[in-house]
Amino acid sequence: MEYKVVERAAPGREQVEVLGETYEEGKPDSDDLGRWRQKLTGRKERLKYLQTGERYFYGKDWYGSEKRKRPA
C-alpha cells in the first residue's frame, strides 16, 4: 500500500510532512453488522446485554479508562 504524504505548516516551523489517509475505502461485506438483536438467541441473553450496558452508562462506579483514582 502506498501512503499519501501531505505538507502542512506547523507552529514554530515552516513546512512538515504529515501522513495522510491510511484507510481503504469500501463497504462492509455483511448486512448483519450492527444487528445485535438477531445475534443474541434468547430473552435472557438480550436482557443481560442491555443491563450490562446500563450499568456501564448509568452506574455510580465507572469501569475502564473513565475510572479515576481520586474524585474530581
Secondary structure by P-SEA (a helix, b strand, c coil): cbbbbbbbbcccccbbbbbcccbbbbbbccccccccccccccaaaaaaaaaaaaaacccccccccccccccc
